[in-house]
Amino acid sequence: MRDAEQRSQDVGPRTANVRRGARYVAALAAVGALVGCSSSAATDRTAAPAAAEASPSPSVEQPVADTHWLTDGSAADEYRTTVAQIEQPLPKGRAYPPGLPVDFVPAPGAGMLEAGAARSQAWFTWLCAWEGDYLAATDSGDEVRTARAAAMVAWWPTGPFYTGFVSDPDRGWVTNVVQPLRAGDSSGVSNDYQHACSSFPTVDATA
């Protein structure tokens, strides 16, 4: 089964694996979780768990006895807790959605979602918000806003989610996104945002 933190679009030559992530396991075919993120160092992202695969690959991690599965309630709690713990702000005027996407947790009998999936939803929402703000700022020529957003995107691989839950031994995401960003090249951010962020929207801030 694909890892629920693994995301569906493969973007360029990036490389990463999510560790201790959220696995979606079909109730009748729990064959493990595909943890490798193809060639993506930013971990590929989808809003809904992918379908089961017939056989595990070398990157498949088998389920363990102490796996914790999410319910609607525990997923909502995990999401709210994560949002409260993210130390860096969202761009001005943006806010996290008040809850998780509809049907984020599979219906009873349809599958299971491992703890950590809602945490991933919150963190990728943060990253995508800043990638989008950076691209909007560069398009408008707002140098102050561009610098602020660039600093936030560059912070991502030093933050607790990336360092604690993403395996990127070759630093591929940094090479393909952050390094061009620091050189004034927005193409890496644009590629990541366009291919991986449709499932992680923010909403207008009300205050």
C-alpha positions in Angstrom: 0.0 0.0 0.0 1.2 3.5 -0.6 2.2 5.5 2.4 -0.5 8.1 3.2 2.3 10.7 3.6 3.7 9.6 0.2 2.2 11.9 -2.5 1.1 10.9 -5.9 2.9 13.2 -8.3 6.5 12.5 -9.1 8.4 15.8 -9.6 11.8 15.7 -11.3 14.9 14.0 -9.8 14.0 14.5 -6.2 14.5 11.7 -3.7 12.9 11.1 -0.3 11.3 8.7 2.0 8.8 9.4 4.8 9.8 7.7 8.1 7.3 6.7 10.8 4.6 7.9 8.4 0.9 7.3 8.0 0.1 4.2 6.1 -3.2 3.5 4.3 -3.9 -0.2 4.5 -6.8 -1.9 2.8 -8.6 -4.0 5.4 -8.4 -7.2 3.4 -4.9 -6.8 2.0 -2.5 -5.3 4.5 0.7 -5.9 2.6 2.6 -2.9 4.0 3.3 0.7 3.0 5.4 1.9 0.1 7.5 4.5 1.8 9.8 5.7 -1.0 8.8 8.9 -2.7 9.8 8.0 -6.2 12.3 10.7 -7.1 11.0 13.4 -4.8 12.8 14.8 -1.9 9.8 16.8 -0.8 7.7 13.7 -0.4 5.0 13.4 -3.0 1.6 14.4 -1.7 -2.0 13.4 -2.2 -5.2 14.2 -0.4 -6.5 10.7 -0.4 -4.8 7.3 0.1 -3.8 5.5 -3.1 -5.0 2.1 -4.1 -3.3 -1.1 -2.9 -0.4 -2.4 -4.9 -0.2 -6.1 -5.6 3.2 -6.8 -4.1 5.6 -4.9 -1.9 8.7 -3.4 -3.5 12.1 -3.2 -1.8 11.0 0.1 -0.3 7.9 -1.3 1.3 7.7 -1.2 5.1 5.7 -4.0 6.7 3.0 -3.1 9.3 4.1 -3.5 12.9 2.1 -4.8 15.8 2.0 -1.4 17.7 0.7 0.6 14.7 -1.9 3.2 15.7 -4.7 3.8 13.3 -6.6 7.1 13.0 -10.3 7.6 13.5 -12.2 10.7 12.5 -11.8 12.0 16.0 -8.1 11.2 16.5 -7.2 12.5 13.0 -9.0 15.8 13.8 -7.1 16.0 17.1 -3.8 15.2 15.5 -4.4 17.9 12.8 -5.3 20.6 15.4 -2.4 19.7 17.6 0.1 19.9 14.7 -1.3 23.2 13.5 -0.8 24.6 17.0 2.7 23.3 17.2 4.0 24.6 13.9 6.3 27.4 15.1 6.5 29.4 11.8 3.5 31.4 10.6 1.6 31.2 7.4 1.8 34.0 4.9 -0.2 37.1 5.8 -3.9 36.7 5.2 -3.8 32.9 5.0 -5.0 30.4 7.5 -5.2 26.6 7.9 -8.5 25.0 6.9 -10.5 24.5 10.1 -10.5 20.7 9.6 -9.3 17.9 7.4 -10.6 17.2 3.9 -13.8 15.3 3.6 -13.3 11.5 3.8 -9.7 11.9 4.9 -10.1 8.8 7.1 -11.4 5.8 5.2 -14.9 4.6 6.0 -15.1 1.5 8.2 -14.3 -1.6 6.1 -12.6 0.4 3.4 -9.2 0.7 4.9 -7.2 2.2 7.7 -5.0 5.3 8.0 -2.0 5.3 10.3 -1.3 8.0 12.8 0.8 10.8 11.3 -1.3 11.4 8.2 -3.1 14.4 9.7 0.3 15.8 10.9 1.5 15.5 7.3 -1.6 17.3 6.0 -0.9 20.3 8.3 2.8 20.5 7.5 2.4 20.2 3.7 -0.3 22.9 3.9 2.3 25.2 5.5 5.0 24.5 2.9 2.6 24.9 0.0 1.3 28.2 1.4 4.8 29.6 1.4 5.7 28.2 -2.0 2.5 29.9 -3.4 3.3 33.1 -1.6 6.9 33.1 -3.0 5.7 32.6 -6.6 3.0 35.3 -6.2 5.6 37.7 -4.8 8.1 37.1 -7.5 5.4 37.6 -10.2 4.4 40.9 -8.7 8.0 42.1 -8.2 7.5 42.5 -4.4 11.1 42.1 -3.2 10.4 42.3 0.5 7.6 39.7 0.3 9.8 37.5 -2.0 12.6 37.5 0.5 10.3 36.6 3.4 8.7 33.7 1.5 12.1 32.5 0.3 13.3 32.4 3.8 10.3 30.3 4.9 10.8 27.8 2.1 14.5 27.5 2.8 13.6 26.9 6.5 11.5 23.8 5.6 14.4 21.3 5.4 15.7 22.5 8.7 12.3 22.2 10.5 11.1 19.4 12.8 8.8 17.7 10.3 11.4 17.4 7.5 14.3 16.4 9.9 12.1 14.0 11.9 9.9 12.3 9.3 11.5 12.7 5.9 14.6 10.7 4.8 16.5 12.7 2.2 20.1 11.4 2.4 21.1 13.0 -0.9 19.5 16.3 0.0 17.6 16.1 -3.3 14.9 18.5 -2.3 17.4 21.1 -1.2 19.4 20.7 -4.5 16.3 21.0 -6.7 14.3 23.5 -4.8 16.3 25.5 -2.2 19.5 25.9 -4.1 17.9 27.4 -7.2 15.7 29.5 -4.9 18.8 31.0 -3.2 20.2 31.8 -6.6 17.0 33.7 -7.6 15.7 30.9 -9.7 12.0 30.2 -9.0 11.7 27.1 -11.2 12.3 24.5 -8.5 9.6 26.0 -6.3 7.3 26.4 -9.2 7.7 22.8 -10.2 7.1 21.5 -6.7 4.1 23.8 -6.2 2.4 22.9 -9.4 2.8 19.2 -9.1 2.3 18.7 -5.4 0.2 21.4 -3.8 -3.3 21.1 -5.1 -4.4 19.0 -2.1 -3.1 21.4 0.5 -5.0 24.7 0.2 -5.2 27.4 2.8 -8.2 29.6 3.5 -8.6 33.3 4.0 -7.7 34.4 7.5 -10.7 35.9 9.3 -8.7 37.9 11.8 
